[in-house]
């Protein structure tokens, strides 16, 4: 296995990479987690957005999206293909996502069972638990300089 990870703007994604991103997000969030939601929300091509891609021998097996929300960075759409889970690869995704988040707080909405895992990166709860697409989430924040 040869893993590679990169963070790039939408304009740097070729058509096949973009297709693989959208297919994997659909596979995990829409099909596996049974959440019918508008995944193509218009934010992917924004100039400040960074797409974190984890590949194994050229096949996309992990993904995260970093959005530039002007006053904060927002990490979302963090996922691994089912076959890639349980090997610590998600840690690499989050670390790489954080590497492209300079000089501001970073926020995310963690699925509630994952709040402890996100805490290992320095995130702390930043609001009350809420339901999104029937799944409990907790808003979390990593303070700049923490």
N, C-alpha and C positions, 0 to 999 in steps of 0.2 A: 504494500500500500504506500502510495506517495501522496501525502496531504499537502495542500497549498492553501494559503488564505490571503485574501486581498480586500482592500476597501477602495471603492471607486465611485465616481459620479455616474449618473445614468448615461451620460453621453459617451462614456468609455465602455459601456456594455455593448457587445455585439448582439445581433438579433437572437442567436441561439442562447446566449447567456441570459438575456431578458426572458425568453420563453421558459428556460429552465427554472428561473427564479419564480415566475408566476405559477408554473406547474407545481413546484414543490410547496409553495405557500398554499395553493389550493388543496393539494394532497393532505397536508397536515391540518390546516385550520378548517377548511370547508368540509372535507370528507371525513378525516379521522376524528376531529373534534365536533363534527356535526354543527358547524356554525355558518349558516348562510348569511354572509355579510358582504358589503361592497369592498373587496380587497383592493381593487384598482380605484383608489380614492383620489387620484390626481397628484399625490405627493411624490411618487417615485421619480418623475423627471425634474423636480425642482432643483435649481442649481446648487443649493446647499446640502442636498440629500447625498448620503454615502451608502452604498450597498456593500455589505460585508459578505463575501462568498467564500465558503470552505469547500474545496473539491478534493476528491479522492480519485487519483488516476484520471483526472479530467472530468469526473462526474460530480455534479453539485450534490453535496450531502448536508450542507448547513448554510444558514443564512441569517442575517440580522440587518435591520434598516436603521440608519441614524438620520434623524430629521433636524434641520436647523430651525428652531422656533424663535429665533431672534434673541430672546433673553435666556433661553435654556437650550440644551440639546435634548432630544427625545429618542431613546432607543426603543425599538419595537420589532414585531414580526420575527422574534428570535425563535429559531427552530432547527431541528435536526431531522433528517430522514430516519424512519424507524430503524433501519439497519445500522445506522451510525451512532445510536444512543448507547449510553453506559460506558463510554471510553474517555470521558473528560473533554470531549471535543467542544462542548458548549462553552467551557471556560475560555477556550481560545477565541471563540466568536465574540464573547463579551469583552475580553481584554482588547481585541482588535477594534471593536466598536468604541471603547473608551479612549483608545489611542487617537481617534479622529475627533475628539470632543474637548478641545482646549478652552481654557479661560472662562468657563461658565459651569453652572450646575448642570447635572444630567438627571433627567427624570424618565421614569418608565412606569407602566402599569403591569405589575407582576401577577401572574396567576397565583392565587393565594398559597397553594402548596409549595411554591418556589420562592417565597419571601426569604426564607433562611439561606437559600443558595445565593440570591442576589445580595444578601447582607454580607457574604464573604468578600464581595467587591467594595464594600463600604456603603451600600445603599441602606437607607432607613425608611420606615413607613412615613408617609407624608399626607395622610388623610385616612378616611374611613373606607373599609372594604365596600365594594360595590359589585353588582352583577353586570357583566358585559357578555352578551350572547349566551346568557344562562350559566356563565362560568364566573365564580367569585374571583375578583382581582383586588389588589391593594396598590394604591399609588405609592411610589417610592422615589426618593431623591438621594443623589450623591452630591454633597456640597463641594464646590470647587475648592481645591486645596486640602480636601479631607484625606 
